[in-house]
Amino acid sequence: MASKRIFELIRKEEVVLFAGAGMSRYAGYPSGGELADILYKNLSDDIREDIEPTFNLPKLCEDILLIKGNKSYLIETLKKEFRKKNTPAEAHKILAGIPHFKTIITTNYDTLIESENDRIEVIRTSIDYVNADKNAQMLFKIHSDFTDIENIILTSSDYLNYFSQQSENTVFWNAVKDRLASNNILFVGYSLEDINVQDMIKKIIHQLGDYKKEMYFVAPSLDRVKQGFLQKHNIKHIQSTGEDLIKEIDTDIRHNFLPDLAKGIGKADTALNFAKERQLSIELKKGEKGIDIGHVKSLDSNKAYKIDLKLTLEGEKKDQFFQFLDNKSFDEICLESDVLKELSFIMKDLRILNQDSISKMTLQKRPNFDFNINIEFDDDFEVHDYPFVFTVIKPAEDQSHIKIVVDGFVVMIKLFFDSIEDKNKFNMEIFPPEDIKSVNQGLKFYEILSRIANNIPFKIFKEGKLFFNSAQFPLPFEKNAFNADGLQQYFANLRKIEKYFNIKFSGINLQQAFPERVKLIQAKMNNQTLFYEFEGVSITTVEENEIEVLKNIEGIEKALAMSDKKKTVINLHGQDFDLGYIVDLIFDPVIRNPEDLIDFKNKEIIVGSKTNKIGRRFSEDGTPED
């Protein structure tokens, strides 16, 4: 269909709208024939006797000009008609919201188009064009209007000079012809009953020659002669009124323009402005074929949206989908393109997406609460502006499940109700992020959890008002539930390490928490000795000068120091730490096989400790510090 093709061309911004008097009639202004009738009836009786009545406006104007000798009567009469305060028709209001017509050309004298669109540049002369914003919509008034009486086209003589050799070389006409040649043309508001319209179309076709693109003519009905005229000049007929077609264009753009961006149809700047005019903000990003639409939000208080969805689901996928809809599951639902039979996501009467725009759609449970909170504990510990997302589902009549997400940490609470015994039970689990982004994030969460797990009363405030009081809903925990104290201390130790070494941890995975490594690093920081249980060590190579030391080992007052002379470097959450040399200190040393030391026959001496303990510290050069 011709209308389907023209809609697509308009969405691509490849159409010039050529608007005639029929568009103005919707607002109450007269057509060309009606203007001719008004001009004729207002003539004096003596002049009417010499002029043949006709609805051909240019011919009548030419005859009046020949008798009166100037255009004063013509101008004054027409000014009077067009000064009438007529309200722009719905078509003009709709047209103002269609930025896809980058160029509008009109033969009308009125100001209906520009009065509804304050973003459009009105071009009557070459000077207007030179000074215009070339990125804006442009309205070329090729018959001028009553603000430029000298160039207004009224008479047959004016029409003869319409595309004269003199005028066609001006900046104005070159700009008009450039737009006509580089775009498809849609004629709206013209009647082929008017011989001047046919002449205008012929002249345009003659001027464009081989550069002519597709041309469309809008009329509700045409006889065979008029249809033949269009066919002869390869112009497609769209059977509609101009007003109805403008409405259809608007509907098509609202339904298809934004989804078409993903196919490579349409321009990003037009999309952004088009959405903004309708109080929407959209994010655009480069897609596989065109432009994908990301986050969409309302710029005013009206945040309503509508989703029209038709799916083909079977088996387990169908069960999951209805569990989701029935508020029985937190699980998101991923719908692949093969099950999406129809999809419309609509905001502000704009279809943002359809099934052709996406390869899959993910449905997520909307939270019951999503805002930042302040938490205050009875021990005066406080956390302010903490992200808080709270979602509830009801998988069964006697159960409610609560999912709380605070700064990336997930708290799952399952409540079980027993109406017979009037007892309620709960189960709670903590799921930290796979990669905690910073020590501060982890420390803040576990400082909160540690206090909750140790049953310290607390209150939650939203925007200064009390939102939750733990005293009213006690959840008694066993002391140090969830190992909250240990994890709080772990992050507190990480913070000390950060400050000492002037580093920052990131991407902390608690599945790879290494408290022993933290202990070693802190021993280095504080020059401490760490103590461990010790069962003994086998020494396989002994220098001659060390034999006497070993023979007299029980006489050592402090400890036997040993080092393998190798530097120790350990990694903790992506950071390397050079701890120097490990020095082991064996307190109360004793030889487990003294008989082998006498003649040193096995070269393997086992050194133990009477108290079964060993100290470990770090040295810069491998020697123990006093």
Secondary structure, 3 states (H helix, E strand, C coil): CHHHHHHHHHHCCCEEEEECHHHHHCCCCCCHHHHHHHHHHCCCHHHHHHCCCCCCHHHHHHHHHHHHCCCHHHHHHHHHHHCCCCCCCHHHHHHHCCCCCCEEEECCCCCHHHHHCCCCEEECCHHHHHCCCCCCCEEEECCCCCCCHHHCCCCHHHHHCCCCCCHHHCHHHHHHHHHHHHCEEEEECCCCCCHHHHHHHHHHHHHHHHHCCCEEEEECCCCHHHHHHHHHCCEEEEECCHHHHHHHHHHHHHHHHHHHHHHCCCCHHHHHHHHHHCCEEEEEEECCCCEEEEEEEECCCCCCEEEEEEECCCHHHHHHHHHHHCCCCCCCEEEEHHHEEEEEEEECCEEEEECCCCCEEEECCCCCEEEEEEEEECCCCEEEEEEEEEEEEEEECCEEEEEEEECCEEEEEEEEEECCCCEEEEEEEEECCCCECCHHHHHHHHHHHHHHHCCCCEEEEECCEEEEECCCCCCCCCCCHHHHHHHHHHHHHHHHHHHHHCCCCCCECHHHCCHHHHHHHHHHHHCCCEEEECCCEEECCCCHHHHHHHHCHHHCCCEEEECCCCEEEEEECCEEEEEEEEEEEEECEEECCHHHHHHCCCCCEEEEECCCEEEEEEECCCCCCC
